[in-house]
Structures are given as C-alpha cells and as structure tokens.
Amino acid sequence: MSKAIPEPVTKLIDSFSRLPGVGPKTASRLTYYLLRAPDEVSLKLAEALNNLKSQTRYCSSCYNITVEDPCPICSDARRDHHVLAVVEEPLDVMALERTSQFDGLYHVLHGAISPVNGVGPDALRIRELVERVQKNAVTEIIIATNPGMEGDATAMYIQKELVGKGVKMTRLARGLPVGGDIEYVDTVTLSRALQGRSEM
Amino acid sequence: MSKAIPEPVTKLIDSFSRLPGVGPKTASRLTYYLLRAPDEVSLKLAEALNNLKSQTRYCSSCYNITVEDPCPICSDARRDHHVLAVVEEPLDVMALERTSQFDGLYHVLHGAISPVNGVGPDALRIRELVERVQKNAVTEIIIATNPGMEGDATAMYIQKELVGKGVKMTRLARGLPVGGDIEYVDTVTLSRALQGRSEM
C-alpha cells in the first residue's frame, strides 16, 4: 500500500486531513485532483496559504482580522463609532456586514466562555472591550454572540462587567428564522418566539 | 462586505473554492480555521502543495505517480511482471494494493474514453499499453476500469487493440458488493450477479 503512494502525495493528503471536516477520502480526492490540475492551481493555493498569516494581523481596536491597523471598518469616519456589535468570530462580522443594517463598529472576542473547553473570560478580548467602552464614549453595545449556552454565558459575563458604566446593552432578537417552518422549529426557539412576540 | 474581509483572506477562500466539492462556505470555514490554528498548519500545507508537482512525475513504464522512475512497483523484482492491471486513475492502484491480492504490475490510463467529455482513446495511455504488452511478454491483462459506461467502452477499445496479440484479457467480476443488501441493489448489478452466478 505505502509503496503505491509517493511521499509528496501522502504528505499533502496528511496536511489536508488535518483540516476540520476533511477526512482521509476527501483529502486524497483533493490531492489527486491537484495532481491532474494545472500546476498553477496548487501553486496559487500554496501562495495564498503562505500570505494568510504573514500579511494579516488583528486590528488593535476591534480585533478583527485586517491588513492595515486600524482596520477599514474602525477607520471609516462615516460609521457610528459610539455603537459596538460584540461578536465571537471574524466570520460573524462578515455575516452582520452582509445585512447592510449595521453601521457601527465591531468588537471580536475570538471565542466564547466555555468551561468545558477550558475557555475562561481572560482568553477572550473582554478586558479590551471594557477599556474601549470607557475610552471611546460608547453609548450602545449590541451583544451578538451565538444563541446558545456559551454565547449566553459570554453575554451575561460582559453585561456584569459593563453594568453601571452608562452604556446601553442589547442582544440580538431570538425567534423564528425567516423562511422556517413552525412545525420543525425546536421548542426552545419556539418558546423564545412566544415570549418575544410583538404586537401587530 | 468586502471591506470586512482583508485580501489575503479572500484570496485563500477563492483558492479553496476552486477545489472540487468545496463551496464558498466550506472555503471560508477552512480559511478561518487556519487563521486561528498555529502558523505551522498552513505553512506545512503550503509546502506540501509546492512539493506535490515539483517532486513527483509519472512512471515511464506504468504511468502511476512516483518520485523515482521507474516506480517502486515496476522496479520490484518479486512482483509478476507478466500480469498487468489496467486502471483509470492512480487512486485505483491504491485501492487494488489495499486488497493485497494482486502481485502483478499496473498500467494507469489517466481517464476513460468519454465522447461526452471529449476524451478519446488518444488522450489515454492506451498506445503505451499496447507497446508495453508487445515489448515485455505480458501474458495477462486484467482490465480494472470502472464498472460503468465509460469504463466499459474503454475496456472494449483496449480489447479490440490487443486481440490476436496472444495476451489473455480478463475483467474484474461484477456482482453483489460484499455486505450489500439484495433488496437495495440496483437491477443492473443484480442482473450481472445472476448472469455471473457460480456453483456452490
């Protein structure tokens, strides 16, 4: 078996297998695809991988991933610098930007409090958030952590840290997902939708 | 939206998206995983990609992917050099090697005849196969192309090319997959299993 596969091939299969959600079958499929594809395809991917870390850093203000510091969002004078959306991950910034409904700034925590995984508040950018709120006259914080145990714990911790500092704190609404079917919605979401019902 | 994602990140997402079976969502998930993972993970993947093409070539005898030419299988004196298994792809060599039931050599066609995709016999290593059979006193050819229209067409074409050259030609058996359930087996496979039934 091992004889049939040359080392450069097994090494790439190994490297692909280390990615989340990529099993050994997918890894070898990708590798053999690249073997047949023009050299350029694998070389461009290699270059992009090399540049990923060397050309990016965290914004020293919001901790989103950026090339320039501060990031384009933080340095955009047209955005409302007094409102912060607190998110867990850079991908959440993208998701909120896609709505075009938010024109404040962000604060990326880089995770959520998770005692099971040994992630405490100190591992997140919560201290930096508190400092930022005090320094920059932030008036509202929209806590946009994920709707779940860890996101809720993180939201509660942040609320506790900021209470009495004169900043309005809100959380994203819970309820039925648009286009969802009541029949298939889980009970917790349905209960939240009931509790949060609005007048017509 | 575009502002929220720095260029090195979008470039890697683009490169990943070009791989088969990787959509834009998976591509960004992989990219953000790599951003958080130690530098080493992305650098090793980049290195493996760079080495993939530069350190491998096709074996000049069997056309499998190899570092040394001839490949370790073709240069293994303990294997039977008079029996060739003809396969479509290098991955098929691996699959057959895994069975440990075949000790002959291979011949990798790099595809199958497919008029729909514009792949004719000249695009495959069929001419090389015919030459090899004549030069090396090959006594048996096991045609192990995929069981399907294209694999069948390729097998028939090879048979036509080699008929009368004094070489025994066989194909892999068709029938029920081991562990399969007759109830769920497709009719074509079941018909083949009936036709190919063996005495107990």
Interface residues (C-beta under 8 A of the other chain):
Chain A: M1 K3 A4 I5 P6 E7 P8 V9 K11 L12 D14 S15 F16 R18 L19 P20 G21 V22 T26 S28 R29 L30 T31 Y32 Y33 L34 L35 R36 D39 V41 S42 L43 K44 L45 A46 E47 A48 L49 N50 N51 L52 K53 Q55 T56 N64 I65 T66 V67 C71 P72 I73 D76 E89 P90 L91 V93 M94 E97 R98 H110
Chain B: M1 K3 A4 I5 P6 E7 P8 V9 K11 L12 D14 S15 F16 R18 L19 P20 G21 V22 T26 S28 R29 L30 T31 Y32 Y33 L34 L35 R36 D39 V41 S42 L43 K44 L45 A46 E47 A48 L49 N50 N51 L52 K53 Q55 T56 N64 I65 T66 V67 C71 P72 I73 D76 E89 P90 L91 V93 M94 E97 R98 H110
